[in-house]
Amino acid sequence: MTEKQQTIQDWLPLNPQVLAILMVLMEQDRHGYGIMQDAAALSGAQVRMQPGALYRHLKKMLEGGLVCELERRKVDPESDERRRYYRITTLGREVAAAEAERMARWVRLGRALQLLDEG
């Protein structure tokens, strides 16, 4: 945790990679490689991360309280000991929800301006 407690608004707008990490972790706890794979799949390959970028984002998210790291034995005692597992926190869920609402407002505006189909 950082010295200064971050708020939801401090995070917005979210970097697409950070949003993808949060969305992936909404489903279940995952290790780094799983996050990269699932983020690419969830985004239709629009969000692709190299390990360096992933762990840079995860470090910032850990420091900001959006995710926490789990002890391996609580997740999967059979998994590779080198794997580090991550879980979204309550603040992480709130930030993801705020970002989704922020984007939804833009979608509504895009529809009102006939830039998007009514869907």
A tleap script that builds the chain and sets N, CA, C and O, in Angstrom:
source leaprc.protein.ff14SB
mol = sequence {
  NMET THR GLU LYS GLN GLN THR ILE GLN ASP
  TRP LEU PRO LEU ASN PRO GLN VAL LEU ALA
  ILE LEU MET VAL LEU MET GLU GLN ASP ARG
  HIE GLY TYR GLY ILE MET GLN ASP ALA ALA
  ALA LEU SER GLY ALA GLN VAL ARG MET GLN
  PRO GLY ALA LEU TYR ARG HIE LEU LYS LYS
  MET LEU GLU GLY GLY LEU VAL CYS GLU LEU
  GLU ARG ARG LYS VAL ASP PRO GLU SER ASP
  GLU ARG ARG ARG TYR TYR ARG ILE THR THR
  LEU GLY ARG GLU VAL ALA ALA ALA GLU ALA
  GLU ARG MET ALA ARG TRP VAL ARG LEU GLY
  ARG ALA LEU GLN LEU LEU ASP GLU CGLY
}
set mol.1.N position { 0.849 -1.176 0.000 }
set mol.1.CA position { 0.000 0.000 0.000 }
set mol.1.C position { 0.889 1.232 0.000 }
set mol.1.O position { 1.920 1.272 0.672 }
set mol.2.N position { 0.484 2.214 -0.747 }
set mol.2.CA position { 1.253 3.451 -0.804 }
set mol.2.C position { 0.960 4.300 0.422 }
set mol.2.O position { 0.016 4.044 1.169 }
set mol.3.N position { 1.789 5.314 0.608 }
set mol.3.CA position { 1.561 6.204 1.745 }
set mol.3.C position { 0.228 6.913 1.626 }
set mol.3.O position { -0.482 7.098 2.614 }
set mol.4.N position { -0.105 7.306 0.410 }
set mol.4.CA position { -1.375 8.000 0.180 }
set mol.4.C position { -2.383 6.992 -0.355 }
set mol.4.O position { -2.133 6.334 -1.365 }
set mol.5.N position { -3.506 6.873 0.313 }
set mol.5.CA position { -4.561 5.979 -0.148 }
set mol.5.C position { -5.156 6.531 -1.436 }
set mol.5.O position { -5.614 7.674 -1.457 }
set mol.6.N position { -5.159 5.746 -2.509 }
set mol.6.CA position { -5.687 6.209 -3.772 }
set mol.6.C position { -7.196 6.017 -3.806 }
set mol.6.O position { -7.741 5.101 -3.192 }
set mol.7.N position { -7.851 6.901 -4.537 }
set mol.7.CA position { -9.299 6.814 -4.676 }
set mol.7.C position { -9.629 6.278 -6.062 }
set mol.7.O position { -8.751 6.124 -6.911 }
set mol.8.N position { -10.887 6.002 -6.272 }
set mol.8.CA position { -11.342 5.505 -7.576 }
set mol.8.C position { -11.001 6.514 -8.668 }
set mol.8.O position { -10.497 6.142 -9.728 }
set mol.9.N position { -11.273 7.775 -8.411 }
set mol.9.CA position { -11.052 8.814 -9.419 }
set mol.9.C position { -9.577 8.981 -9.778 }
set mol.9.O position { -9.254 9.425 -10.880 }
set mol.10.N position { -8.681 8.628 -8.856 }
set mol.10.CA position { -7.251 8.719 -9.147 }
set mol.10.C position { -6.849 7.799 -10.301 }
set mol.10.O position { -5.845 8.035 -10.973 }
set mol.11.N position { -7.638 6.753 -10.523 }
set mol.11.CA position { -7.287 5.746 -11.525 }
set mol.11.C position { -7.893 6.016 -12.904 }
set mol.11.O position { -7.431 5.456 -13.899 }
set mol.12.N position { -8.916 6.862 -12.974 }
set mol.12.CA position { -9.663 7.035 -14.221 }
set mol.12.C position { -9.081 8.147 -15.079 }
set mol.12.O position { -8.585 9.139 -14.545 }
set mol.13.N position { -9.131 8.001 -16.400 }
set mol.13.CA position { -9.524 6.808 -17.150 }
set mol.13.C position { -8.433 5.743 -17.062 }
set mol.13.O position { -7.247 6.047 -16.930 }
set mol.14.N position { -8.866 4.495 -17.138 }
set mol.14.CA position { -7.929 3.382 -17.025 }
set mol.14.C position { -7.206 3.125 -18.335 }
set mol.14.O position { -7.774 3.255 -19.419 }
set mol.15.N position { -5.968 2.765 -18.210 }
set mol.15.CA position { -5.199 2.237 -19.337 }
set mol.15.C position { -5.909 0.950 -19.796 }
set mol.15.O position { -6.333 0.165 -18.947 }
set mol.16.N position { -6.049 0.712 -21.095 }
set mol.16.CA position { -6.737 -0.506 -21.558 }
set mol.16.C position { -6.139 -1.805 -21.004 }
set mol.16.O position { -6.860 -2.778 -20.785 }
set mol.17.N position { -4.845 -1.818 -20.785 }
set mol.17.CA position { -4.228 -3.025 -20.229 }
set mol.17.C position { -4.620 -3.220 -18.764 }
set mol.17.O position { -4.849 -4.349 -18.329 }
set mol.18.N position { -4.697 -2.152 -18.020 }
set mol.18.CA position { -5.113 -2.247 -16.612 }
set mol.18.C position { -6.574 -2.693 -16.544 }
set mol.18.O position { -6.931 -3.537 -15.722 }
set mol.19.N position { -7.410 -2.128 -17.404 }
set mol.19.CA position { -8.818 -2.550 -17.432 }
set mol.19.C position { -8.918 -4.034 -17.774 }
set mol.19.O position { -9.698 -4.759 -17.157 }
set mol.20.N position { -8.146 -4.485 -18.739 }
set mol.20.CA position { -8.187 -5.902 -19.124 }
set mol.20.C position { -7.749 -6.790 -17.957 }
set mol.20.O position { -8.351 -7.838 -17.720 }
set mol.21.N position { -6.724 -6.388 -17.238 }
set mol.21.CA position { -6.269 -7.175 -16.083 }
set mol.21.C position { -7.391 -7.263 -15.043 }
set mol.21.O position { -7.659 -8.337 -14.504 }
set mol.22.N position { -8.037 -6.139 -14.765 }
set mol.22.CA position { -9.127 -6.158 -13.783 }
set mol.22.C position { -10.279 -7.028 -14.256 }
set mol.22.O position { -10.843 -7.790 -13.470 }
set mol.23.N position { -10.631 -6.926 -15.520 }
set mol.23.CA position { -11.744 -7.729 -16.052 }
set mol.23.C position { -11.428 -9.228 -15.970 }
set mol.23.O position { -12.290 -10.035 -15.621 }
set mol.24.N position { -10.210 -9.578 -16.291 }
set mol.24.CA position { -9.811 -10.992 -16.221 }
set mol.24.C position { -9.890 -11.493 -14.776 }
set mol.24.O position { -10.344 -12.608 -14.520 }
set mol.25.N position { -9.447 -10.660 -13.846 }
set mol.25.CA position { -9.436 -11.081 -12.440 }
set mol.25.C position { -10.832 -11.044 -11.820 }
set mol.25.O position { -11.031 -11.593 -10.736 }
set mol.26.N position { -11.801 -10.413 -12.479 }
set mol.26.CA position { -13.179 -10.438 -11.978 }
set mol.26.C position { -13.711 -11.867 -11.997 }
set mol.26.O position { -14.527 -12.239 -11.153 }
set mol.27.N position { -13.258 -12.655 -12.945 }
set mol.27.CA position { -13.759 -14.018 -13.079 }
set mol.27.C position { -13.157 -14.954 -12.045 }
set mol.27.O position { -13.866 -15.753 -11.434 }
set mol.28.N position { -11.847 -14.854 -11.848 }
set mol.28.CA position { -11.175 -15.710 -10.867 }
set mol.28.C position { -9.730 -15.270 -10.698 }
set mol.28.O position { -9.208 -14.491 -11.496 }
set mol.29.N position { -9.093 -15.776 -9.653 }
set mol.29.CA position { -7.682 -15.488 -9.412 }
set mol.29.C position { -6.866 -16.120 -10.537 }
set mol.29.O position { -7.188 -17.199 -11.034 }
set mol.30.N position { -5.784 -15.406 -10.931 }
set mol.30.CA position { -4.957 -15.939 -12.016 }
set mol.30.C position { -3.495 -15.593 -11.796 }
set mol.30.O position { -3.162 -14.649 -11.080 }
set mol.31.N position { -2.632 -16.374 -12.423 }
set mol.31.CA position { -1.205 -16.065 -12.434 }
set mol.31.C position { -0.906 -15.214 -13.661 }
set mol.31.O position { -1.753 -15.070 -14.542 }
set mol.32.N position { 0.301 -14.649 -13.719 }
set mol.32.CA position { 0.653 -13.700 -14.758 }
set mol.32.C position { 0.428 -14.194 -16.171 }
set mol.32.O position { -0.178 -13.498 -16.986 }
set mol.33.N position { 0.908 -15.386 -16.469 }
set mol.33.CA position { 0.746 -15.903 -17.823 }
set mol.33.C position { -0.740 -16.064 -18.160 }
set mol.33.O position { -1.163 -15.759 -19.275 }
set mol.34.N position { -1.520 -16.539 -17.203 }
set mol.34.CA position { -2.963 -16.691 -17.413 }
set mol.34.C position { -3.636 -15.348 -17.668 }
set mol.34.O position { -4.540 -15.244 -18.496 }
set mol.35.N position { -3.185 -14.320 -16.947 }
set mol.35.CA position { -3.737 -12.981 -17.160 }
set mol.35.C position { -3.456 -12.527 -18.592 }
set mol.35.O position { -4.347 -12.009 -19.266 }
set mol.36.N position { -2.222 -12.720 -19.059 }
set mol.36.CA position { -1.876 -12.297 -20.427 }
set mol.36.C position { -2.726 -13.024 -21.455 }
set mol.36.O position { -3.253 -12.403 -22.378 }
set mol.37.N position { -2.861 -14.327 -21.304 }
set mol.37.CA position { -3.630 -15.128 -22.256 }
set mol.37.C position { -5.102 -14.735 -22.249 }
set mol.37.O position { -5.707 -14.547 -23.304 }
set mol.38.N position { -5.671 -14.612 -21.062 }
set mol.38.CA position { -7.101 -14.318 -20.956 }
set mol.38.C position { -7.426 -12.886 -21.362 }
set mol.38.O position { -8.499 -12.622 -21.904 }
set mol.39.N position { -6.503 -11.960 -21.103 }
set mol.39.CA position { -6.732 -10.569 -21.534 }
set mol.39.C position { -6.783 -10.491 -23.055 }
set mol.39.O position { -7.615 -9.780 -23.617 }
set mol.40.N position { -5.900 -11.217 -23.712 }
set mol.40.CA position { -5.914 -11.231 -25.180 }
set mol.40.C position { -7.206 -11.856 -25.695 }
set mol.40.O position { -7.816 -11.340 -26.632 }
set mol.41.N position { -7.623 -12.960 -25.090 }
set mol.41.CA position { -8.849 -13.633 -25.530 }
set mol.41.C position { -10.081 -12.776 -25.251 }
set mol.41.O position { -10.950 -12.636 -26.112 }
set mol.42.N position { -10.155 -12.204 -24.051 }
set mol.42.CA position { -11.312 -11.395 -23.662 }
set mol.42.C position { -11.466 -10.160 -24.545 }
set mol.42.O position { -12.585 -9.726 -24.817 }
set mol.43.N position { -10.362 -9.602 -24.986 }
set mol.43.CA position { -10.396 -8.372 -25.788 }
set mol.43.C position { -10.408 -8.641 -27.284 }
set mol.43.O position { -10.327 -7.704 -28.079 }
set mol.44.N position { -10.507 -9.902 -27.681 }
set mol.44.CA position { -10.458 -10.211 -29.109 }
set mol.44.C position { -9.109 -9.843 -29.699 }
set mol.44.O position { -9.017 -9.387 -30.839 }
set mol.45.N position { -8.058 -10.047 -28.905 }
set mol.45.CA position { -6.655 -9.786 -29.282 }
set mol.45.C position { -6.335 -8.299 -29.411 }
set mol.45.O position { -5.290 -7.943 -29.957 }
set mol.46.N position { -7.209 -7.428 -28.924 }
set mol.46.CA position { -6.914 -5.992 -28.960 }
set mol.46.C position { -5.949 -5.597 -27.851 }
set mol.46.O position { -5.206 -4.625 -27.991 }
set mol.47.N position { -5.955 -6.334 -26.763 }
set mol.47.CA position { -5.031 -6.066 -25.658 }
set mol.47.C position { -4.053 -7.233 -25.562 }
set mol.47.O position { -4.407 -8.343 -25.164 }
set mol.48.N position { -2.828 -6.946 -25.933 }
set mol.48.CA position { -1.758 -7.943 -25.827 }
set mol.48.C position { -0.668 -7.320 -24.969 }
set mol.48.O position { -0.278 -6.169 -25.166 }
set mol.49.N position { -0.189 -8.099 -24.022 }
set mol.49.CA position { 0.836 -7.601 -23.113 }
set mol.49.C position { 2.045 -8.511 -23.129 }
set mol.49.O position { 1.925 -9.736 -23.139 }
set mol.50.N position { 3.196 -7.898 -23.132 }
set mol.50.CA position { 4.436 -8.641 -22.921 }
set mol.50.C position { 4.634 -8.741 -21.411 }
set mol.50.O position { 4.086 -7.932 -20.662 }
set mol.51.N position { 5.406 -9.718 -20.959 }
set mol.51.CA position { 5.584 -9.891 -19.510 }
set mol.51.C position { 6.055 -8.617 -18.800 }
set mol.51.O position { 5.594 -8.322 -17.698 }
set mol.52.N position { 6.962 -7.866 -19.415 }
set mol.52.CA position { 7.451 -6.645 -18.768 }
set mol.52.C position { 6.335 -5.650 -18.494 }
set mol.52.O position { 6.262 -5.067 -17.413 }
set mol.53.N position { 5.465 -5.461 -19.481 }
set mol.53.CA position { 4.345 -4.528 -19.312 }
set mol.53.C position { 3.364 -5.058 -18.275 }
set mol.53.O position { 2.876 -4.309 -17.429 }
set mol.54.N position { 3.078 -6.355 -18.349 }
set mol.54.CA position { 2.142 -6.939 -17.384 }
set mol.54.C position { 2.625 -6.713 -15.958 }
set mol.54.O position { 1.864 -6.241 -15.114 }
set mol.55.N position { 3.876 -7.044 -15.682 }
set mol.55.CA position { 4.348 -6.948 -14.301 }
set mol.55.C position { 4.556 -5.499 -13.860 }
set mol.55.O position { 4.496 -5.200 -12.667 }
set mol.56.N position { 4.796 -4.609 -14.804 }
set mol.56.CA position { 4.853 -3.182 -14.467 }
set mol.56.C position { 3.458 -2.697 -14.019 }
set mol.56.O position { 3.324 -1.969 -13.035 }
set mol.57.N position { 2.430 -3.121 -14.768 }
set mol.57.CA position { 1.056 -2.744 -14.394 }
set mol.57.C position { 0.662 -3.404 -13.071 }
set mol.57.O position { 0.059 -2.761 -12.212 }
set mol.58.N position { 0.996 -4.671 -12.907 }
set mol.58.CA position { 0.627 -5.370 -11.672 }
set mol.58.C position { 1.302 -4.736 -10.456 }
set mol.58.O position { 0.692 -4.625 -9.393 }
set mol.59.N position { 2.544 -4.326 -10.611 }
set mol.59.CA position { 3.247 -3.674 -9.496 }
set mol.59.C position { 2.516 -2.401 -9.078 }
set mol.59.O position { 2.294 -2.159 -7.891 }
set mol.60.N position { 2.145 -1.591 -10.070 }
set mol.60.CA position { 1.425 -0.356 -9.771 }
set mol.60.C position { 0.058 -0.659 -9.150 }
set mol.60.O position { -0.382 0.030 -8.229 }
set mol.61.N position { -0.609 -1.701 -9.667 }
set mol.61.CA position { -1.927 -2.061 -9.139 }
set mol.61.C position { -1.815 -2.620 -7.723 }
set mol.61.O position { -2.696 -2.381 -6.897 }
set mol.62.N position { -0.759 -3.350 -7.433 }
set mol.62.CA position { -0.527 -3.842 -6.068 }
set mol.62.C position { -0.302 -2.673 -5.121 }
set mol.62.O position { -0.879 -2.620 -4.035 }
set mol.63.N position { 0.534 -1.747 -5.538 }
set mol.63.CA position { 0.835 -0.576 -4.704 }
set mol.63.C position { -0.407 0.285 -4.473 }
set mol.63.O position { -0.567 0.882 -3.409 }
set mol.64.N position { -1.277 0.344 -5.469 }
set mol.64.CA position { -2.483 1.155 -5.369 }
set mol.64.C position { -3.664 0.440 -4.743 }
set mol.64.O position { -4.712 1.048 -4.525 }
set mol.65.N position { -3.510 -0.834 -4.454 }
set mol.65.CA position { -4.572 -1.580 -3.786 }
set mol.65.C position { -5.654 -2.111 -4.705 }
set mol.65.O position { -6.730 -2.470 -4.228 }
set mol.66.N position { -5.404 -2.176 -6.026 }
set mol.66.CA position { -6.421 -2.719 -6.946 }
set mol.66.C position { -6.401 -4.235 -6.982 }
set mol.66.O position { -7.430 -4.869 -7.219 }
set mol.67.N position { -5.246 -4.813 -6.749 }
set mol.67.CA position { -5.097 -6.277 -6.711 }
set mol.67.C position { -4.225 -6.638 -5.509 }
set mol.67.O position { -3.517 -5.795 -4.958 }
set mol.68.N position { -4.295 -7.890 -5.125 }
set mol.68.CA position { -3.404 -8.388 -4.081 }
set mol.68.C position { -2.787 -9.690 -4.588 }
set mol.68.O position { -3.338 -10.368 -5.456 }
set mol.69.N position { -1.662 -10.004 -4.036 }
set mol.69.CA position { -0.982 -11.241 -4.412 }
set mol.69.C position { -1.354 -12.317 -3.403 }
set mol.69.O position { -1.420 -12.063 -2.200 }
set mol.70.N position { -1.593 -13.510 -3.904 }
set mol.70.CA position { -2.013 -14.617 -3.043 }
set mol.70.C position { -0.841 -15.527 -2.754 }
set mol.70.O position { 0.132 -15.587 -3.505 }
set mol.71.N position { -0.962 -16.230 -1.653 }
set mol.71.CA position { 0.021 -17.273 -1.382 }
set mol.71.C position { -0.303 -18.445 -2.298 }
set mol.71.O position { -1.461 -18.849 -2.400 }
set mol.72.N position { 0.692 -18.984 -2.953 }
set mol.72.CA position { 0.487 -20.045 -3.925 }
set mol.72.C position { -0.263 -21.227 -3.345 }
set mol.72.O position { -1.146 -21.772 -4.008 }
set mol.73.N position { 0.056 -21.635 -2.148 }
set mol.73.CA position { -0.553 -22.852 -1.612 }
set mol.73.C position { -2.066 -22.700 -1.403 }
set mol.73.O position { -2.790 -23.695 -1.373 }
set mol.74.N position { -2.542 -21.459 -1.258 }
set mol.74.CA position { -3.978 -21.258 -1.097 }
set mol.74.C position { -4.704 -21.371 -2.432 }
set mol.74.O position { -5.912 -21.603 -2.465 }
set mol.75.N position { -3.985 -21.212 -3.515 }
set mol.75.CA position { -4.609 -21.224 -4.836 }
set mol.75.C position { -4.587 -22.620 -5.444 }
set mol.75.O position { -5.632 -23.189 -5.762 }
set mol.76.N position { -3.412 -23.148 -5.597 }
set mol.76.CA position { -3.275 -24.443 -6.244 }
set mol.76.C position { -1.969 -25.080 -5.769 }
set mol.76.O position { -0.898 -24.732 -6.264 }
set mol.77.N position { -2.047 -25.995 -4.831 }
set mol.77.CA position { -0.811 -26.586 -4.288 }
set mol.77.C position { -0.005 -27.354 -5.328 }
set mol.77.O position { 1.171 -27.644 -5.107 }
set mol.78.N position { -0.617 -27.685 -6.451 }
set mol.78.CA position { 0.067 -28.449 -7.493 }
set mol.78.C position { 0.751 -27.542 -8.531 }
set mol.78.O position { 1.486 -28.029 -9.390 }
set mol.79.N position { 0.513 -26.249 -8.450 }
set mol.79.CA position { 1.047 -25.373 -9.493 }
set mol.79.C position { 2.534 -25.107 -9.296 }
set mol.79.O position { 3.099 -25.366 -8.233 }
set mol.80.N position { 3.141 -24.589 -10.336 }
set mol.80.CA position { 4.552 -24.224 -10.330 }
set mol.80.C position { 4.796 -23.195 -9.217 }
set mol.80.O position { 4.097 -22.185 -9.140 }
set mol.81.N position { 5.775 -23.453 -8.368 }
set mol.81.CA position { 6.051 -22.557 -7.239 }
set mol.81.C position { 6.462 -21.161 -7.667 }
set mol.81.O position { 6.341 -20.217 -6.886 }
set mol.82.N position { 6.946 -21.013 -8.895 }
set mol.82.CA position { 7.379 -19.701 -9.358 }
set mol.82.C position { 6.213 -18.804 -9.730 }
set mol.82.O position { 6.359 -17.585 -9.820 }
set mol.83.N position { 5.060 -19.409 -9.946 }
set mol.83.CA position { 3.907 -18.609 -10.351 }
set mol.83.C position { 3.389 -17.771 -9.191 }
set mol.83.O position { 3.302 -18.224 -8.050 }
set mol.84.N position { 3.054 -16.551 -9.523 }
set mol.84.CA position { 2.475 -15.648 -8.546 }
set mol.84.C position { 1.028 -15.413 -8.951 }
set mol.84.O position { 0.741 -15.067 -10.097 }
set mol.85.N position { 0.122 -15.604 -8.005 }
set mol.85.CA position { -1.302 -15.452 -8.283 }
set mol.85.C position { -1.807 -14.120 -7.755 }
set mol.85.O position { -1.348 -13.610 -6.732 }
set mol.86.N position { -2.769 -13.575 -8.491 }
set mol.86.CA position { -3.313 -12.265 -8.150 }
set mol.86.C position { -4.833 -12.340 -8.024 }
set mol.86.O position { -5.497 -13.125 -8.700 }
set mol.87.N position { -5.363 -11.492 -7.130 }
set mol.87.CA position { -6.816 -11.398 -6.914 }
set mol.87.C position { -7.215 -9.932 -6.944 }
set mol.87.O position { -6.494 -9.076 -6.432 }
set mol.88.N position { -8.358 -9.646 -7.541 }
set mol.88.CA position { -8.867 -8.273 -7.541 }
set mol.88.C position { -9.383 -7.950 -6.142 }
set mol.88.O position { -9.945 -8.813 -5.468 }
set mol.89.N position { -9.192 -6.717 -5.714 }
set mol.89.CA position { -9.672 -6.271 -4.407 }
set mol.89.C position { -11.010 -5.547 -4.562 }
set mol.89.O position { -11.494 -5.340 -5.675 }
set mol.90.N position { -11.582 -5.175 -3.453 }
set mol.90.CA position { -12.828 -4.397 -3.494 }
set mol.90.C position { -12.597 -3.085 -4.229 }
set mol.90.O position { -13.423 -2.681 -5.047 }
set mol.91.N position { -11.481 -2.415 -3.948 }
set mol.91.CA position { -11.172 -1.174 -4.669 }
set mol.91.C position { -11.004 -1.450 -6.163 }
set mol.91.O position { -11.454 -0.657 -6.989 }
set mol.92.N position { -10.370 -2.550 -6.516 }
set mol.92.CA position { -10.211 -2.909 -7.922 }
set mol.92.C position { -11.560 -3.091 -8.610 }
set mol.92.O position { -11.747 -2.645 -9.742 }
set mol.93.N position { -12.499 -3.744 -7.929 }
set mol.93.CA position { -13.847 -3.915 -8.497 }
set mol.93.C position { -14.549 -2.565 -8.660 }
set mol.93.O position { -15.223 -2.322 -9.661 }
set mol.94.N position { -14.382 -1.703 -7.675 }
set mol.94.CA position { -15.018 -0.388 -7.748 }
set mol.94.C position { -14.419 0.447 -8.882 }
set mol.94.O position { -15.143 1.165 -9.572 }
set mol.95.N position { -13.123 0.356 -9.073 }
set mol.95.CA position { -12.472 1.096 -10.158 }
set mol.95.C position { -12.930 0.540 -11.509 }
set mol.95.O position { -13.204 1.312 -12.428 }
set mol.96.N position { -13.017 -0.774 -11.642 }
set mol.96.CA position { -13.485 -1.376 -12.901 }
set mol.96.C position { -14.924 -0.961 -13.194 }
set mol.96.O position { -15.265 -0.655 -14.337 }
set mol.97.N position { -15.763 -0.950 -12.169 }
set mol.97.CA position { -17.166 -0.546 -12.362 }
set mol.97.C position { -17.251 0.927 -12.759 }
set mol.97.O position { -18.042 1.287 -13.630 }
set mol.98.N position { -16.449 1.774 -12.132 }
set mol.98.CA position { -16.458 3.202 -12.461 }
set mol.98.C position { -15.991 3.426 -13.898 }
set mol.98.O position { -16.533 4.276 -14.605 }
set mol.99.N position { -14.992 2.667 -14.327 }
set mol.99.CA position { -14.502 2.794 -15.698 }
set mol.99.C position { -15.562 2.308 -16.693 }
set mol.99.O position { -15.754 2.923 -17.742 }
set mol.100.N position { -16.243 1.219 -16.370 }
set mol.100.CA position { -17.304 0.715 -17.254 }
set mol.100.C position { -18.422 1.753 -17.375 }
set mol.100.O position { -18.951 1.975 -18.464 }
set mol.101.N position { -18.776 2.382 -16.266 }
set mol.101.CA position { -19.821 3.417 -16.302 }
set mol.101.C position { -19.346 4.627 -17.119 }
set mol.101.O position { -20.112 5.208 -17.888 }
set mol.102.N position { -18.071 4.994 -16.938 }
set mol.102.CA position { -17.520 6.122 -17.701 }
set mol.102.C position { -17.604 5.838 -19.197 }
set mol.102.O position { -18.008 6.699 -19.979 }
set mol.103.N position { -17.223 4.636 -19.585 }
set mol.103.CA position { -17.261 4.269 -21.004 }
set mol.103.C position { -18.694 4.164 -21.509 }
set mol.103.O position { -18.973 4.515 -22.656 }
set mol.104.N position { -19.606 3.684 -20.667 }
set mol.104.CA position { -21.017 3.577 -21.061 }
set mol.104.C position { -21.600 4.954 -21.376 }
set mol.104.O position { -22.415 5.097 -22.288 }
set mol.105.N position { -21.174 5.969 -20.610 }
set mol.105.CA position { -21.654 7.338 -20.907 }
set mol.105.C position { -21.222 7.764 -22.304 }
set mol.105.O position { -21.994 8.396 -23.024 }
set mol.106.N position { -20.002 7.427 -22.693 }
set mol.106.CA position { -19.524 7.770 -24.039 }
set mol.106.C position { -20.284 6.997 -25.105 }
set mol.106.O position { -20.557 7.527 -26.182 }
set mol.107.N position { -20.626 5.758 -24.815 }
set mol.107.CA position { -21.399 4.959 -25.774 }
set mol.107.C position { -22.791 5.576 -25.950 }
set mol.107.O position { -23.284 5.695 -27.072 }
set mol.108.N position { -23.418 5.968 -24.836 }
set mol.108.CA position { -24.740 6.607 -24.934 }
set mol.108.C position { -24.655 7.895 -25.762 }
set mol.108.O position { -25.542 8.177 -26.568 }
set mol.109.N position { -23.598 8.664 -25.562 }
set mol.109.CA position { -23.414 9.895 -26.341 }
set mol.109.C position { -23.186 9.559 -27.818 }
set mol.109.O position { -23.716 10.229 -28.704 }
set mol.110.N position { -22.402 8.525 -28.068 }
set mol.110.CA position { -22.161 8.107 -29.450 }
set mol.110.C position { -23.449 7.683 -30.141 }
set mol.110.O position { -23.637 7.946 -31.329 }
set mol.111.N position { -24.332 7.030 -29.399 }
set mol.111.CA position { -25.625 6.643 -29.973 }
set mol.111.C position { -26.500 7.869 -30.203 }
set mol.111.O position { -27.171 7.974 -31.230 }
set mol.112.N position { -26.493 8.794 -29.250 }
set mol.112.CA position { -27.307 10.009 -29.398 }
set mol.112.C position { -26.844 10.818 -30.601 }
set mol.112.O position { -27.652 11.471 -31.261 }
set mol.113.N position { -25.565 10.779 -30.885 }
set mol.113.CA position { -25.013 11.515 -32.031 }
set mol.113.C position { -25.004 10.671 -33.307 }
set mol.113.O position { -24.441 11.067 -34.328 }
set mol.114.N position { -25.636 9.510 -33.228 }
set mol.114.CA position { -25.764 8.566 -34.340 }
set mol.114.C position { -24.409 8.125 -34.890 }
set mol.114.O position { -24.255 7.867 -36.084 }
set mol.115.N position { -23.450 8.048 -34.005 }
set mol.115.CA position { -22.147 7.498 -34.369 }
set mol.115.C position { -22.145 5.980 -34.232 }
set mol.115.O position { -21.338 5.285 -34.849 }
set mol.116.N position { -23.068 5.483 -33.406 }
set mol.116.CA position { -23.171 4.044 -33.138 }
set mol.116.C position { -24.599 3.593 -33.387 }
set mol.116.O position { -25.536 4.385 -33.294 }
set mol.117.N position { -24.758 2.315 -33.705 }
set mol.117.CA position { -26.086 1.738 -33.820 }
set mol.117.C position { -26.718 1.700 -32.436 }
set mol.117.O position { -26.021 1.727 -31.423 }
set mol.118.N position { -28.025 1.639 -32.405 }
set mol.118.CA position { -28.736 1.566 -31.128 }
set mol.118.C position { -28.389 0.299 -30.355 }
set mol.118.O position { -28.527 0.262 -29.132 }
set mol.119.N position { -27.947 -0.725 -31.048 }
set mol.119.CA position { -27.482 -1.945 -30.405 }
set mol.119.C position { -28.520 -2.583 -29.606 }
set mol.119.O position { -28.278 -3.627 -29.000 }
savepdb mol mol.pdb
quit
